[in-house]
Amino acid sequence: MTEEPSRKRRAGGRAGMKVRAGSAVIDQMPWRIPVNPDRPTEPLSEEGVQRIHKGAMRILSDIGIEFLNPEAVGILKQAGCLVNGTNVRMDEDFVMEMLSHAPSEFTITPRNPAREIVMGGQHMVFVNVSSPPNAWDLERGKRQGDFETFKEFMKLTQYFNCIHVAGGYPVEPVDIHPSIRHLDCLYEKLTLTDKVCHAYSLGAERVEDVMEMVRLAGGLSHSEFDAKPRMYTNINSVSPLKHDFPMLDGAMRLARRGQPVVVTPFTLAGAMAPVTMAGAVTLSIAEALAAVALLEYIKPGCPVAIGTFTSNVDMKSGAPAFGTPEYMRATQMTGQLVRFYGVPMRASGVCAANVPDGQSMWETSNSLWSAVQSQTNMVYHAAGWLEGGLIASPEKFVMDCEVLQMIQRYFEAATFATEDEDIAIDTIREVGPNGHYFGVQHTQDRYQHAFYAPFVSDWRNYEAWALDGSVWTPERAHRIYKQILAEFEPPEIDGAAQEALSRFVAQRKQEGGAPTDF
C-alpha cells in the first residue's frame, strides 16, 4: 500500500484556471476541441440501417437481454418490460421513447473549466489508453503495471494537448491493493491532470468515492456537482446478451446524479457475436440500447453515449484482431445507427501488435480514421495501446499523438480553403513555367504555418538520417517521453480543494476503502 498523499501544489482559483503551455519538449498544437468537417462514410443504405435497427428491436423484444442486477430488473419491470427471472424484453415503442429523452450533445466540465469538452455533433475528443494490466517500453520491456508507471502515463496524458480526457487507468497499478487502488489513482489523476476524468463502475463504493473526489477537487458543492456533467463512466455489456451487476450499479448511480454514461458492448465477430459484421453490429446495438433505455427511464434526459467495440477474431488462433477492414466497416456502420438514434458515439484507437512497430501504427491508424469517417465524438485508447489492450506503451503513446495531431490538422479550414489568396492565380502567373515557389512573397508570407510540422516523424533523406545516428521512430519517441517526464510541471489546483481531497483519501483508507473478493 502507498502512503497517504500529502504533497502540495501551487494554489489557484478554479474560476481563473487556464490551459498552461507546459514545457517546450516538443512544439505541439494548442489545446482545442477538434471539429470534424467531413461528411461521414455511410456504407449502409437507408434500407440497411432499418434492417439492423429492426434486427436490434427483435433481439430486445423476442430474445431479451439478461440484466444481472436485481434493482435494474425491478425498475424495468415497473416500466412495463416483460421480465422472466433476469431476462428482460422491451418493445420498440418503449426503447424509442426512452431514446427521445437522451440529449444529442452535452458538455463535461472538469475542475479546470478551460478543459471542458463537448460530446456530440461534429466534435471529436481523444482519450488516453485505458485499463491494460501490463506496460512495455524500450528500456524495461514488458512488465506488470505499477503505480509509478501509472503516474508516468498520467503526466503524458496531461502534457499532450491532443489528449482531451484522462480516461481509465492507463495501466493497472497492481502494487496497490484493490481496496484502495481507486483512491490513490484518482488522487493522482485529479492532481497530475486537470482534464475530464472517469470512474470505473466496479462496485458502489468506488463509484461514490470517485464522484466525491471529483467534487472535492473542483471545490464544488453537491448541488454544483449535480447541476451539470463533471465526469463520466464507460460500461461494457458481457456479450452476448448480458449486462452485469457492478456495471449497471455504477451506471445507475451516475445517471441519477446527471453524470454521463457511455455504453460500449464488446462484440468480437466469430466469438462473442455472429461472424458477419451486420450480425455483430446488430447484437452490439441491441445490448447498448437496452442499457440506455434503463438509464433514460431512471432519469429522463441524463447524458448517454453509445460506444462501438465491434471487431473480429483471428479464426486461426481465436485472438482478437483490431484495425482490420471489418473493424473499420463495423465502426462506420455503427456510426450510421448511432446518428439514427441521435446520441453521441464512442469508438477506439486500437491494434493487436505487441510492440510499437509498423503493424501497430497501420492498425491504429485504420482504427482512428474509421472513427473520423464514422463521425465519432469520443475516441478511447487513442494513444498508447498495444497487444489488444494488454499493454500500454509510452513510446506508442507519443507516436499515436503524432497521428492525432495530424488528424486535427487535417480538420483545419486552412487545409481546404478556397479564397482567392489560396487559389493564388497571381502567384502562379508570377512563377510561370520555369520558376519555383520558394522565394515568392506568397510563400514567404505563409511558409512557417503552411504545413503540419511533425515532432516524431523524421522527414530528412536517408543520408541525413544516417549521419544523425540512424534513430528509428520508437527510439525518437522514447527520448521525447523521457524529456516530458523530466520537465513535467503539474497543473494548478486550488490549495483548499487539494487539502479536502487529501483528507478524504486518508479517511476512506482508514475505513478500509472498497470491499474486494479476497
VEXDRENKOL-231851 format. One record per residue (C-alpha): y, x, z. Coordinates in Angstrom, 3 decimals. Layout:
! VEXDRENKOL-231851
+----------+----------+----------+
!    north !     east !       up !
+----------+----------+----------+
!        Y !        X !        Z !
...
+----------+----------+----------+
***
This chain:
! VEXDRENKOL-231851
+----------+----------+----------+
!    north !     east !       up !
+----------+----------+----------+
!    0.000 !    0.000 !    0.000 !
!    3.530 !    1.136 !   -0.689 !
!    6.354 !    1.361 !    1.797 !
!    8.884 !   -1.438 !    2.021 !
!   11.694 !   -0.785 !   -0.472 !
!   14.868 !    0.348 !    1.225 !
!   16.919 !    2.394 !   -1.237 !
!   20.359 !    1.079 !   -2.082 !
!   22.150 !    0.717 !   -5.371 !
!   25.844 !    0.502 !   -6.049 !
!   27.343 !   -2.881 !   -5.327 !
!   28.885 !   -5.076 !   -7.952 !
!   29.833 !   -8.746 !   -8.086 !
!   27.385 !  -10.722 !  -10.180 !
!   30.095 !  -12.665 !  -11.977 !
!   31.602 !   -9.493 !  -13.373 !
!   28.481 !   -7.664 !  -14.413 !
!   28.417 !   -6.269 !  -17.936 !
!   25.857 !   -4.617 !  -20.141 !
!   26.081 !   -0.906 !  -19.432 !
!   25.773 !    1.562 !  -22.273 !
!   23.335 !    3.807 !  -20.361 !
!   22.667 !    7.435 !  -21.162 !
!   23.005 !    8.860 !  -24.657 !
!   19.399 !    9.989 !  -25.200 !
!   19.471 !    8.072 !  -28.474 !
!   22.218 !    6.350 !  -30.436 !
!   20.823 !    2.823 !  -30.202 !
!   22.170 !   -0.500 !  -31.361 !
!   24.198 !   -2.519 !  -28.830 !
!   22.756 !   -5.371 !  -26.772 !
!   22.679 !   -8.607 !  -28.733 !
!   20.574 !  -11.734 !  -29.157 !
!   19.323 !  -11.466 !  -32.747 !
!   19.683 !  -14.437 !  -35.067 !
!   17.154 !  -14.737 !  -37.882 !
!   18.991 !  -15.865 !  -41.040 !
!   15.897 !  -16.252 !  -43.230 !
!   14.072 !  -19.401 !  -44.190 !
!   10.634 !  -19.426 !  -42.558 !
!    7.492 !  -18.743 !  -44.564 !
!    5.566 !  -22.002 !  -44.835 !
!    2.035 !  -21.610 !  -46.201 !
!    1.163 !  -25.239 !  -45.382 !
!    2.240 !  -28.214 !  -47.449 !
!    3.638 !  -31.255 !  -45.642 !
!    0.184 !  -32.789 !  -46.023 !
!   -1.352 !  -29.667 !  -44.445 !
!    0.974 !  -29.904 !  -41.448 !
!   -0.004 !  -33.538 !  -40.976 !
!   -3.709 !  -32.734 !  -41.279 !
!   -3.506 !  -30.152 !  -38.492 !
!   -1.344 !  -32.460 !  -36.379 !
!   -3.808 !  -35.336 !  -36.786 !
!   -6.681 !  -32.970 !  -36.032 !
!   -4.997 !  -31.912 !  -32.797 !
!   -4.418 !  -35.554 !  -31.894 !
!   -8.113 !  -36.324 !  -32.486 !
!   -9.096 !  -33.474 !  -30.193 !
!   -6.798 !  -34.813 !  -27.470 !
!   -7.860 !  -38.454 !  -27.838 !
!  -11.551 !  -38.197 !  -28.767 !
!  -12.787 !  -34.937 !  -27.204 !
!  -10.287 !  -34.270 !  -24.433 !
!   -9.163 !  -31.211 !  -22.523 !
!  -10.678 !  -30.010 !  -19.258 !
!   -7.976 !  -29.826 !  -16.579 !
!   -9.459 !  -27.790 !  -13.720 !
!   -6.652 !  -28.767 !  -11.350 !
!   -7.115 !  -31.996 !   -9.346 !
!   -3.380 !  -32.532 !   -8.940 !
!   -2.843 !  -32.321 !  -12.699 !
!   -5.751 !  -34.693 !  -13.315 !
!   -4.296 !  -37.194 !  -10.835 !
!   -0.867 !  -37.042 !  -12.468 !
!   -2.292 !  -37.607 !  -15.951 !
!   -4.421 !  -40.488 !  -14.692 !
!   -1.267 !  -42.032 !  -13.250 !
!    0.355 !  -41.552 !  -16.666 !
!   -2.356 !  -43.720 !  -18.238 !
!   -4.556 !  -40.996 !  -19.725 !
!   -8.323 !  -41.555 !  -19.806 !
!   -9.921 !  -39.416 !  -17.078 !
!  -13.602 !  -38.625 !  -16.616 !
!  -14.020 !  -36.009 !  -13.916 !
!  -11.993 !  -33.047 !  -15.167 !
!  -11.923 !  -34.272 !  -18.768 !
!   -8.608 !  -35.833 !  -19.771 !
!   -7.970 !  -37.686 !  -23.018 !
!   -4.493 !  -38.648 !  -24.150 !
!   -3.388 !  -40.607 !  -27.193 !
!   -0.858 !  -39.608 !  -29.820 !
!    1.833 !  -42.044 !  -28.656 !
!    1.810 !  -40.519 !  -25.163 !
!    1.889 !  -36.930 !  -26.450 !
!    4.745 !  -37.577 !  -28.882 !
!    6.732 !  -39.493 !  -26.259 !
!    6.409 !  -36.549 !  -23.867 !
!    7.435 !  -34.110 !  -26.608 !
!   10.549 !  -36.170 !  -27.266 !
!   11.831 !  -35.154 !  -23.810 !
!   11.451 !  -31.391 !  -24.415 !
!   14.656 !  -29.523 !  -25.366 !
!   14.692 !  -27.793 !  -28.731 !
!   16.833 !  -24.989 !  -27.315 !
!   17.681 !  -23.637 !  -23.864 !
!   19.123 !  -20.554 !  -22.198 !
!   17.720 !  -18.392 !  -19.411 !
!   20.299 !  -16.636 !  -17.226 !
!   19.145 !  -13.638 !  -15.147 !
!   21.043 !  -12.025 !  -12.257 !
!   23.367 !  -10.360 !  -14.764 !
!   24.865 !  -13.231 !  -16.821 !
!   25.665 !  -10.788 !  -19.634 !
!   21.895 !  -10.581 !  -20.231 !
!   21.473 !  -14.330 !  -20.815 !
!   19.033 !  -15.161 !  -23.606 !
!   18.767 !  -18.156 !  -25.907 !
!   15.402 !  -19.731 !  -26.679 !
!   15.266 !  -21.902 !  -29.773 !
!   16.910 !  -22.382 !  -33.128 !
!   17.139 !  -19.157 !  -35.109 !
!   17.427 !  -16.931 !  -32.033 !
!   14.779 !  -14.253 !  -31.547 !
!   14.233 !  -12.214 !  -28.379 !
!   11.772 !   -9.403 !  -27.732 !
!    9.671 !   -8.882 !  -24.592 !
!    8.078 !   -5.681 !  -23.297 !
!    4.316 !   -5.109 !  -23.314 !
!    2.761 !   -7.188 !  -20.551 !
!   -0.456 !   -7.029 !  -18.498 !
!   -2.550 !   -4.053 !  -19.727 !
!   -4.774 !   -2.607 !  -16.978 !
!   -4.507 !    0.922 !  -18.400 !
!   -1.880 !    3.377 !  -19.619 !
!   -2.001 !    6.186 !  -22.181 !
!    0.418 !    8.968 !  -23.009 !
!    0.228 !   12.327 !  -24.770 !
!    0.130 !   14.324 !  -21.539 !
!   -2.251 !   12.318 !  -19.360 !
!   -4.398 !   10.393 !  -21.833 !
!   -5.969 !    7.077 !  -20.815 !
!   -5.966 !    6.158 !  -17.137 !
!   -5.762 !    3.173 !  -14.824 !
!   -2.354 !    1.676 !  -14.308 !
!   -0.429 !    2.684 !  -11.188 !
!    2.890 !    1.885 !   -9.564 !
!    4.723 !    4.968 !  -10.796 !
!    3.725 !    4.212 !  -14.380 !
!    4.784 !    0.588 !  -13.869 !
!    8.234 !    1.818 !  -12.865 !
!    8.403 !    4.119 !  -15.890 !
!    7.898 !    1.138 !  -18.178 !
!   10.490 !   -0.876 !  -16.261 !
!   13.002 !    1.886 !  -16.966 !
!   12.130 !    1.836 !  -20.663 !
!   12.461 !   -1.964 !  -20.640 !
!   15.944 !   -1.706 !  -19.162 !
!   17.045 !    1.198 !  -21.342 !
!   16.324 !   -0.279 !  -24.767 !
!   18.858 !   -2.875 !  -25.880 !
!   16.365 !   -4.342 !  -28.353 !
!   14.178 !   -5.460 !  -25.416 !
!   15.673 !   -8.654 !  -24.021 !
!   13.119 !   -9.758 !  -21.427 !
!   11.230 !   -7.985 !  -18.631 !
!    8.031 !   -9.972 !  -19.029 !
!    4.750 !   -9.463 !  -17.210 !
!    3.749 !   -6.186 !  -15.601 !
!    3.853 !   -3.641 !  -18.462 !
!    0.881 !   -2.002 !  -16.768 !
!   -1.092 !   -3.336 !  -13.807 !
!   -0.453 !   -1.120 !  -10.717 !
!   -3.970 !   -1.096 !   -9.263 !
!   -2.924 !    1.286 !   -6.469 !
!   -1.092 !   -1.612 !   -4.759 !
!   -3.200 !   -4.255 !   -3.006 !
!   -3.208 !   -7.567 !   -4.931 !
!   -1.915 !   -9.460 !   -1.902 !
!    1.459 !   -7.693 !   -2.042 !
!    1.495 !   -6.354 !   -5.606 !
!    3.803 !   -9.093 !   -6.834 !
!    6.320 !   -8.319 !   -4.078 !
!    6.611 !   -4.624 !   -4.912 !
!    6.528 !   -5.206 !   -8.664 !
!    9.196 !   -7.904 !   -8.652 !
!   11.413 !   -5.867 !   -6.340 !
!   11.342 !   -3.015 !   -8.869 !
!   11.728 !   -5.354 !  -11.813 !
!   14.770 !   -7.017 !  -10.247 !
!   16.447 !   -3.731 !   -9.295 !
!   15.430 !   -1.410 !  -12.151 !
!   16.375 !   -4.093 !  -14.706 !
!   18.941 !   -6.869 !  -14.912 !
!   17.160 !   -8.798 !  -17.650 !
!   15.302 !  -12.108 !  -17.635 !
!   12.014 !  -11.794 !  -15.769 !
!    8.720 !  -13.639 !  -15.491 !
!    6.337 !  -14.903 !  -12.817 !
!    2.573 !  -14.836 !  -13.193 !
!    1.062 !  -18.242 !  -12.466 !
!   -1.656 !  -16.827 !  -10.225 !
!   -1.504 !  -18.865 !   -7.050 !
!    1.164 !  -20.874 !   -5.275 !
!    2.347 !  -18.030 !   -3.036 !
!    3.038 !  -15.648 !   -5.913 !
!    4.981 !  -18.223 !   -7.914 !
!    7.023 !  -19.370 !   -4.926 !
!    7.710 !  -15.767 !   -3.876 !
!    8.945 !  -14.798 !   -7.334 !
!   11.236 !  -17.809 !   -7.608 !
!   12.721 !  -16.931 !   -4.219 !
!   13.135 !  -13.259 !   -5.169 !
!   14.916 !  -14.158 !   -8.413 !
!   17.183 !  -16.484 !   -6.442 !
!   17.999 !  -13.812 !   -3.856 !
!   18.557 !  -11.060 !   -6.440 !
!   21.091 !  -13.265 !   -8.187 !
!   22.855 !  -14.210 !   -4.962 !
!   22.205 !  -17.869 !   -5.781 !
!   21.972 !  -20.937 !   -3.592 !
!   18.899 !  -23.119 !   -4.006 !
!   20.932 !  -25.674 !   -5.948 !
!   22.346 !  -22.974 !   -8.239 !
!   18.855 !  -21.693 !   -8.964 !
!   17.545 !  -25.170 !   -9.749 !
!   20.568 !  -26.096 !  -11.869 !
!   19.554 !  -24.017 !  -14.883 !
!   16.746 !  -21.737 !  -16.110 !
!   16.801 !  -18.368 !  -14.333 !
!   13.276 !  -17.063 !  -15.109 !
!   10.081 !  -18.337 !  -16.709 !
!    6.298 !  -18.228 !  -16.718 !
!    3.759 !  -17.959 !  -19.508 !
!    0.422 !  -19.707 !  -19.086 !
!   -2.731 !  -19.423 !  -21.183 !
!   -5.390 !  -22.013 !  -21.741 !
!   -9.010 !  -20.972 !  -21.285 !
!  -10.149 !  -21.573 !  -24.825 !
!  -11.957 !  -23.594 !  -25.830 !
!  -10.548 !  -26.792 !  -24.355 !
!   -9.686 !  -25.794 !  -20.769 !
!   -6.641 !  -25.303 !  -18.541 !
!   -7.471 !  -23.590 !  -15.265 !
!   -6.291 !  -24.305 !  -11.712 !
!   -3.785 !  -21.481 !  -10.972 !
!   -2.062 !  -21.547 !  -14.353 !
!   -1.447 !  -25.282 !  -14.113 !
!   -0.367 !  -24.987 !  -10.482 !
!    2.251 !  -22.357 !  -11.294 !
!    3.458 !  -24.195 !  -14.387 !
!    3.955 !  -27.423 !  -12.436 !
!    5.842 !  -25.621 !   -9.671 !
!    8.274 !  -24.025 !  -12.118 !
!    8.710 !  -27.197 !  -14.154 !
!    9.676 !  -29.183 !  -11.062 !
!   12.494 !  -26.704 !  -10.472 !
!   13.656 !  -26.701 !  -14.076 !
!   12.306 !  -23.255 !  -14.915 !
!   10.790 !  -22.720 !  -18.395 !
!    7.066 !  -22.646 !  -19.099 !
!    5.621 !  -21.046 !  -22.237 !
!    2.160 !  -22.451 !  -23.040 !
!    0.117 !  -19.968 !  -25.086 !
!   -3.520 !  -20.683 !  -25.923 !
!   -5.568 !  -17.551 !  -26.654 !
!   -7.771 !  -18.575 !  -29.559 !
!   -9.843 !  -15.949 !  -31.350 !
!  -11.283 !  -17.391 !  -34.553 !
!  -15.031 !  -16.916 !  -34.710 !
!  -15.420 !  -16.575 !  -30.939 !
!  -13.276 !  -18.973 !  -28.877 !
!  -12.170 !  -21.106 !  -31.823 !
!  -13.506 !  -22.161 !  -35.240 !
!  -13.876 !  -19.335 !  -37.734 !
!  -11.361 !  -20.959 !  -40.092 !
!   -7.653 !  -20.418 !  -39.496 !
!   -6.924 !  -24.136 !  -39.840 !
!   -9.544 !  -24.953 !  -37.218 !
!   -8.338 !  -22.233 !  -34.849 !
!   -4.698 !  -23.326 !  -35.175 !
!   -5.642 !  -26.978 !  -34.665 !
!   -7.502 !  -26.149 !  -31.447 !
!   -4.619 !  -23.979 !  -30.242 !
!   -2.061 !  -26.714 !  -30.900 !
!   -4.154 !  -29.311 !  -29.053 !
!   -4.518 !  -27.086 !  -25.990 !
!   -0.800 !  -26.311 !  -25.932 !
!    0.296 !  -29.928 !  -26.356 !
!   -1.941 !  -31.082 !  -23.508 !
!   -0.115 !  -28.841 !  -21.026 !
!    3.314 !  -29.618 !  -22.490 !
!    2.644 !  -33.346 !  -22.125 !
!    1.705 !  -32.848 !  -18.455 !
!    4.876 !  -30.880 !  -17.701 !
!    7.184 !  -33.293 !  -19.504 !
!    5.635 !  -36.226 !  -17.629 !
!    6.222 !  -34.431 !  -14.319 !
!    9.831 !  -33.526 !  -15.152 !
!   11.183 !  -35.014 !  -18.380 !
!   13.444 !  -32.525 !  -20.128 !
!   12.005 !  -29.411 !  -18.494 !
!   12.263 !  -26.422 !  -20.847 !
!    8.979 !  -25.531 !  -22.537 !
!    7.839 !  -23.440 !  -25.484 !
!    4.596 !  -23.272 !  -27.440 !
!    3.038 !  -19.877 !  -27.971 !
!    0.555 !  -18.681 !  -30.554 !
!   -2.073 !  -16.055 !  -29.896 !
!   -4.461 !  -17.008 !  -32.653 !
!   -6.248 !  -14.124 !  -34.319 !
!   -9.779 !  -13.285 !  -35.336 !
!  -12.615 !  -11.135 !  -34.083 !
!  -14.345 !   -8.314 !  -35.908 !
!  -17.524 !  -10.142 !  -36.892 !
!  -19.455 !   -6.833 !  -36.844 !
!  -18.640 !   -5.930 !  -33.239 !
!  -17.093 !   -9.049 !  -31.691 !
!  -13.947 !   -7.068 !  -30.783 !
!  -10.555 !   -8.790 !  -31.114 !
!   -8.540 !   -7.864 !  -34.185 !
!   -4.759 !   -8.117 !  -34.433 !
!   -2.154 !   -7.761 !  -37.142 !
!   -4.695 !   -8.962 !  -39.690 !
!   -3.839 !  -11.123 !  -42.716 !
!   -5.454 !  -14.019 !  -40.866 !
!   -3.341 !  -13.366 !  -37.770 !
!   -0.204 !  -13.425 !  -39.912 !
!   -1.126 !  -16.698 !  -41.583 !
!   -2.084 !  -18.305 !  -38.265 !
!    1.320 !  -17.352 !  -36.851 !
!    3.141 !  -18.783 !  -39.877 !
!    1.078 !  -21.977 !  -39.751 !
!    1.727 !  -22.388 !  -36.038 !
!    5.431 !  -21.947 !  -36.722 !
!    5.362 !  -24.926 !  -39.042 !
!    3.647 !  -27.078 !  -36.434 !
!    5.954 !  -25.990 !  -33.605 !
!    9.024 !  -26.776 !  -35.706 !
!    7.467 !  -30.175 !  -36.416 !
!    7.274 !  -30.765 !  -32.644 !
!   10.820 !  -29.489 !  -32.104 !
!   10.336 !  -26.923 !  -29.333 !
!   10.830 !  -23.133 !  -29.217 !
!    7.988 !  -20.812 !  -30.227 !
!    6.467 !  -17.623 !  -28.858 !
!    4.408 !  -15.046 !  -30.810 !
!    3.392 !  -11.417 !  -30.162 !
!    3.631 !   -7.847 !  -31.458 !
!    0.048 !   -6.653 !  -31.181 !
!   -2.572 !   -4.282 !  -32.555 !
!   -6.185 !   -3.221 !  -31.995 !
!   -5.529 !    0.529 !  -32.340 !
!   -6.390 !    2.813 !  -29.418 !
!   -3.595 !    5.393 !  -29.815 !
!   -0.093 !    5.295 !  -31.353 !
!   -1.253 !    6.212 !  -34.851 !
!   -0.777 !    4.735 !  -38.309 !
!   -3.123 !    1.834 !  -37.618 !
!   -1.172 !    0.901 !  -34.508 !
!    2.063 !    0.724 !  -36.459 !
!    0.884 !   -1.191 !  -39.506 !
!   -0.905 !   -3.758 !  -37.355 !
!    2.077 !   -4.150 !  -35.004 !
!    4.496 !   -4.325 !  -37.933 !
!    2.361 !   -7.052 !  -39.510 !
!    2.476 !   -8.938 !  -36.211 !
!    6.231 !   -8.519 !  -35.795 !
!    7.050 !   -9.505 !  -39.354 !
!    4.826 !  -12.573 !  -39.125 !
!    6.918 !  -13.527 !  -36.084 !
!   10.052 !  -13.126 !  -38.205 !
!    8.504 !  -15.157 !  -41.009 !
!    7.479 !  -17.967 !  -38.644 !
!   10.984 !  -18.144 !  -37.075 !
!    9.559 !  -17.240 !  -33.672 !
!   12.023 !  -17.346 !  -30.780 !
!   10.241 !  -15.086 !  -28.255 !
!    8.039 !  -12.125 !  -29.195 !
!    5.766 !  -10.989 !  -26.389 !
!    4.296 !   -7.455 !  -26.290 !
!    6.952 !   -6.364 !  -28.766 !
!    6.853 !   -2.734 !  -27.594 !
!    4.108 !   -0.606 !  -26.077 !
!    0.842 !   -2.494 !  -26.764 !
!   -2.433 !   -0.704 !  -27.677 !
!   -6.211 !   -1.367 !  -27.653 !
!   -5.911 !   -5.129 !  -27.964 !
!   -3.830 !   -5.315 !  -24.793 !
!   -5.903 !   -2.972 !  -22.630 !
!   -3.454 !   -0.034 !  -22.898 !
!    0.306 !    0.341 !  -22.528 !
!    1.785 !    3.496 !  -24.061 !
!    5.334 !    4.831 !  -23.626 !
!    5.161 !    6.618 !  -26.988 !
!    4.140 !    3.372 !  -28.656 !
!    6.954 !    1.610 !  -26.752 !
!    9.532 !    3.971 !  -28.240 !
!    8.007 !    3.765 !  -31.732 !
!    7.940 !   -0.034 !  -31.607 !
!   11.591 !   -0.136 !  -30.552 !
!   12.406 !    1.652 !  -33.809 !
!   10.797 !   -1.245 !  -35.683 !
!   12.602 !   -3.820 !  -33.520 !
!   15.930 !   -2.189 !  -34.284 !
!   15.082 !   -2.214 !  -37.996 !
!   14.357 !   -5.938 !  -37.774 !
!   17.688 !   -6.521 !  -36.049 !
!   19.489 !   -4.508 !  -38.717 !
!   17.640 !   -6.484 !  -41.389 !
!   19.116 !   -9.663 !  -39.858 !
!   22.717 !   -8.424 !  -40.022 !
!   25.012 !  -10.078 !  -42.547 !
!   26.086 !   -6.665 !  -43.843 !
!   22.661 !   -6.212 !  -45.442 !
!   23.131 !   -9.206 !  -47.758 !
!   26.934 !   -9.636 !  -48.006 !
!   28.261 !  -10.525 !  -51.464 !
!   32.055 !  -10.342 !  -51.189 !
!   33.949 !   -8.583 !  -53.997 !
!   34.117 !   -5.360 !  -51.967 !
!   30.347 !   -5.472 !  -51.513 !
!   29.612 !   -6.025 !  -55.188 !
!   32.057 !   -3.125 !  -55.857 !
!   32.774 !   -3.595 !  -59.560 !
!   35.869 !   -1.341 !  -59.439 !
!   33.848 !    1.452 !  -57.856 !
!   31.081 !    1.077 !  -60.442 !
!   33.743 !    1.347 !  -63.165 !
!   35.280 !    4.404 !  -61.460 !
!   31.983 !    6.326 !  -61.263 !
!   30.781 !    5.290 !  -64.698 !
!   27.515 !    6.505 !  -66.248 !
!   27.880 !   10.214 !  -65.460 !
!   29.247 !   10.424 !  -61.918 !
!   27.914 !    9.876 !  -58.389 !
!   28.947 !    7.797 !  -55.410 !
!   29.016 !   10.392 !  -52.630 !
!   32.706 !   11.224 !  -52.872 !
!   34.316 !    7.958 !  -53.937 !
!   36.586 !    6.167 !  -51.470 !
!   34.326 !    3.116 !  -51.345 !
!   31.522 !    5.304 !  -49.941 !
!   33.823 !    7.337 !  -47.695 !
!   35.107 !    4.166 !  -46.057 !
!   31.616 !    2.889 !  -45.276 !
!   29.054 !    5.699 !  -45.110 !
!   28.955 !    6.035 !  -41.319 !
!   27.678 !    2.490 !  -40.800 !
!   26.337 !    1.590 !  -44.242 !
!   22.664 !    2.087 !  -43.405 !
!   20.303 !    1.909 !  -40.479 !
!   20.185 !    5.199 !  -38.532 !
!   16.740 !    5.910 !  -37.024 !
!   16.081 !    7.569 !  -33.683 !
!   12.346 !    8.292 !  -34.088 !
!   11.824 !    8.434 !  -37.833 !
!   12.435 !   11.815 !  -39.482 !
!   13.917 !   11.405 !  -42.954 !
!   14.093 !   15.109 !  -43.857 !
!   11.878 !   16.611 !  -46.558 !
!    8.614 !   18.354 !  -45.733 !
!   10.088 !   21.872 !  -45.707 !
!   12.905 !   20.990 !  -43.310 !
!   10.447 !   19.108 !  -41.079 !
!    8.030 !   22.046 !  -41.069 !
!   10.752 !   24.581 !  -40.269 !
!   11.734 !   22.452 !  -37.285 !
!    8.251 !   22.609 !  -35.767 !
!    6.252 !   20.034 !  -37.748 !
!    6.641 !   17.471 !  -34.969 !
!    4.649 !   14.262 !  -35.547 !
!    6.068 !   10.854 !  -34.693 !
!    4.225 !   10.299 !  -31.359 !
!    5.426 !   13.723 !  -30.191 !
!    9.025 !   12.826 !  -31.021 !
!    8.575 !    9.521 !  -29.201 !
!    7.133 !   11.359 !  -26.186 !
!   10.203 !   13.588 !  -25.964 !
!   12.523 !   10.577 !  -26.133 !
!   10.573 !    8.738 !  -23.434 !
!   10.770 !   11.734 !  -21.109 !
!   14.510 !   12.153 !  -21.724 !
!   15.127 !    8.473 !  -20.976 !
!   13.335 !    8.761 !  -17.639 !
!   15.192 !   11.965 !  -16.751 !
!   18.618 !   10.418 !  -17.374 !
!   17.908 !    6.822 !  -16.312 !
!   20.516 !    5.057 !  -14.187 !
!   19.580 !    1.694 !  -12.646 !
!   21.832 !   -1.282 !  -13.357 !
!   24.333 !   -2.540 !  -10.822 !
!   23.189 !   -5.035 !   -8.224 !
!   25.185 !   -6.776 !   -5.541 !
!   24.620 !   -4.971 !   -2.234 !
!   24.196 !   -8.142 !   -0.174 !
!   21.734 !   -9.558 !   -2.713 !
!   19.665 !   -6.384 !   -2.596 !
!   19.609 !   -6.412 !    1.190 !
!   18.406 !  -10.027 !    1.167 !
!   15.752 !   -9.130 !   -1.393 !
!   14.531 !   -6.200 !    0.714 !
!   14.334 !   -8.347 !    3.845 !
!   12.323 !  -10.997 !    2.018 !
!    9.835 !   -8.426 !    0.691 !
!    9.396 !   -6.945 !    4.174 !
!    8.901 !  -10.377 !    5.748 !
!    6.348 !  -11.510 !    3.168 !
!    4.410 !   -8.258 !    3.544 !
!    4.320 !   -8.748 !    7.302 !
!    2.941 !  -12.246 !    6.705 !
!    0.196 !  -10.813 !    4.502 !
!    1.547 !  -11.680 !    1.084 !
!   -0.651 !  -13.846 !   -1.131 !
!   -4.309 !  -14.588 !   -0.360 !
!   -6.920 !  -12.832 !   -2.501 !
!  -10.588 !  -13.308 !   -3.204 !
!  -11.542 !  -10.066 !   -1.479 !
+----------+----------+----------+
***
